[in-house]
Amino acid sequence: MKNVALRVGIDCKIDTPAEISGDEIYLSLLFENLMRNSLQVSATSISLRINMPSKDSPAVDILLEDNGSGFSPDHDTKELLNPFVTQRSKGSGPGLYLAQKITKAHGGTMSLYNLPAGACVKISLPSERVRFTQRDIQRAD
């Protein structure tokens, strides 16, 4: 993930080291696209949080949060996941749609949220797709 952030040209804080199994090219494209979207809405900081699976949620949630302008309140965030829908004056809008397709192809779901200062893209993947790379990380119960 750090390599993707460096290619995009932004400092990305990652709280939990992990590896995602799947198509490396498409997964890189997924996160690179989301980070570029953040930059295009004036984000200066992106944080990547990974929530461990629990009894209540067997999925691993990956939260990409930025401090940009957030999603427009004039748009339904679910609508932004459709092809050719955008809230920006430039661009044709396939980015979030393709990100969602890549997420679904890896067995996951994608949701969009506004934060008090910025936006969050939540990617939920089956726990068997994510391997945590620190030995001291335990499953949340």
N, C-alpha and C positions, 0 to 999 in steps of 0.2 A: 504494500500500500504506500509506503514511503516513496518507492520509486515512481509510482504513478503521480504522487503529489509533487515530486521534483520535476517531472516532465511538464506538469501543468504550470509550475512556477509558484507554488504556494506552500507555506509551512502548515503541515497537518499534524495535529496532536493525536496520537493513538494511545488509548488507555490500556488496552489488553491485546498483546500480540497474539495473532491467530493466522491460520492458513485456511483458505476456502478451497475445497476440492471442486473441480469443474473445468470448463474450458478457459484456459488462462487468457487467451486473446479476448474473448467476450467479457470475462470478468474485469480485465484491465480497462476495456472500453467502457464498461458500466461505471466504474468508479472515476475514471478520467472524465467522462461526460458529466457526471454529477458535480465534480469539483470545478470543471469549466463553467457550468451553470452558475455556481456560487460566485465565481470571479466576475461573471457578466452582470451580476446584480450587486456589484461593489463590495463583496465580502472581503475582509482582510484577514479573517481567521476561520479555519475549518477544524472542527473536532470530530473524531471518529470514536464512538463508544460502542462497545460490544457487551450486550447483556447476556449473561449466562442462562442456559435453559434451567427451568425449575419444574416442580411438580405441576404448577398451574399452566405453564407454557413450555412445551417441549421444544419449541423453536428457539433459535439464536437470533436475537434482534441486533442488527447493525444500524446505528443511528449516526447519520452524517449531518452535523449541525453547523450552520454558519451564522455570521453576524451581518449578512447582507440585508437587502430590503424586504425579504420575505415574499410570500405569495400574495398576489393582489386579492383584496377582500371582494373584488368584483367578479372573481372567478371561483367556481366550485373546484376545489383541489382535485377531486376525482375526474373532473372534465379535462384537467391538464395532462392526464395520462392517456388521452385519446390522440390518435395521429393528427398532425397538422393543427393542433390547438396550442397557442402560445399567448403569453401575457406581455411579451416584449414587442416593440415596434419593428425590430429586425429579426429575421429568422423564420423558419417555416414550421417549427414546433415538433419535429420528430424525436428530439432528444429524450424527453421523459418517457415517451411511448416506447422507444427502443430499450431504454433502461428497464422498464417494466417487463418487456418481452424477454430480456436476458434473465431477469430475476425469476420469472415464471418457468423458463427453460431449465433453471437450476432447482425447481421445486419450491420456490418461495413466493412471497407477496411483497408488494411495495406500497407504502402510504406516504402522503405528504401532509405536513403540519406547519402552521405558523408558530413561531416562538415570540416571546415578548420583544426580542431584538434579533430578527433573522428568521431562518426556516430550518426545518428538519425533514430529511428523507429517511424513512424507516424501512429497512429491508429485513424481512423475516425469512430465515432459511432453516430447513430441517437440520437438527443438531448433528446428524451424521455427515453433513457437508462441511462442518467447521471443526478444525483441530486447533486447540489452544497450545501455544508454544512455550508457555512458562509452566514449570512443574508444580509451582506452589498455588496455581489457580484451581479452585474446587468448584464443583457444581453447586449452584444456589438452591437451597431447599426451603 
